Amino acid sequence: MPKIIFTVTNDLSYDQRMQRIAGSLAELGYGVLLVGRRLQDSVPLKTQAFRQKRLGCFFTKGILFYAEYNLRLFIFLLFQKAEIICAIDLDTILPVYFATAIKKQKRVYDAHELFTEQKEIIGRPVIHAIWLAIEQFAVPKFTNGYTVNGFISAELLRRYKVNYAVVRNLPRLTKQADTVFEPKKKWLIYQGTVNEGRCFETLLPAMKEVNAKLVICGKGNFFEQVKELIRKHQLETKVELRGYVSPSELIQLTPNAYLGITLFTQEGLNQYHSLSNRFFDYIMAGIPQLCVNYPEYAAINQQFNIAYTINDTETVTIARALNNLLADDVLYSKLKTNCAGVRNLLNWEMEQHRLFDFYKAL
């Protein structure tokens, strides 16, 4: 079977999506190497069905980090034997392109998101121009690729004439948890990257009006601002920051929450047309969620009715919606029952065959 290298810029320990993809291909017989980043607080890697490699960097953020990591990754790839190298998102696409061009290897682009349409990028004109130039240079050279939803696939086809497959971010099928909620112990969960564009500026003040605790599992480029918002609104007893939580721990933790949170601002096509991991993770955990009524989420919710959706992310809207869900036992029970029924349809075991078909076609 061919050898495949996957490249990311994040810490491998908490990347559920890449653990699923790499694990499934390894189980099918491919030789898989997942390459990521080593941080100062990185925990030891757990043994997986695939090989893992972390690259350390002197710089930890900003343009100097990306420059250093891309150079280190390029040099590393030059000395690796593989038939296929796959760049995950735009931030590793250049070293993968140049390495595969030199070594005549097949290259794949995994467009996990519409990178140049993220809020944290479009809000910085110079940074946006740099990433857009990289996208315009590199993506047309990756004729083989896949992404997470139909909109991103269509947008990349429109921009660069590349026809990418769709492989959604569905979680592995797990045993359904039996949970019993006590009214005084209802708590909410946000799991995933704590980045700009996730509505923490309006979610956190809304929590002042909600009689429940919020647990945030994850870190990102907005983590320090979230700490400041908690202090500003005096939410130290109502909002708990767990930081990074491993996928295995999340599988045990999330079913015990009462509700999940999936919110994005409308700034940028990436947020408006997203289809995030957490949306499906909450369904798999068997819990309803508060979710933005954007096109990709609305289409699934219209079919399965598993979320309480809102049309804007203002503080008053979020607070009212959360309180409605916490108070309406009939509505909550209906959404929770629907989540349980959908688990056998929206799971990785059903979706991974699209991934297999893609790599077999190469």
Secondary structure by P-SEA (a helix, b strand, c coil): cbbbbbbbcccccccaaaaaaaaaaaaaccbbbbbbbbcccccccccccbbbbbbbbcccccaaaaaaaaaaaaaaaaaccccbbbbccccaaaaaaaaaaaabbbbbbbccccccccccccccaaaaaaaaaaaaaccccccccccccaaaaaaaaacccbbbbbbccccccccccbbbbbcccbbbbbbcccccccccccaaaaaaaccbbbbbcccccaaaaaaaaaaaacccccccccccccaaaaaaccccccbbbbbbccccccccccccaaaaaaaaacccccccccaaaaaaaaacccccccccccaaaaaaaaaaaaccaaaaaaaaaaaaaacccccccccaaaaaaaaaac
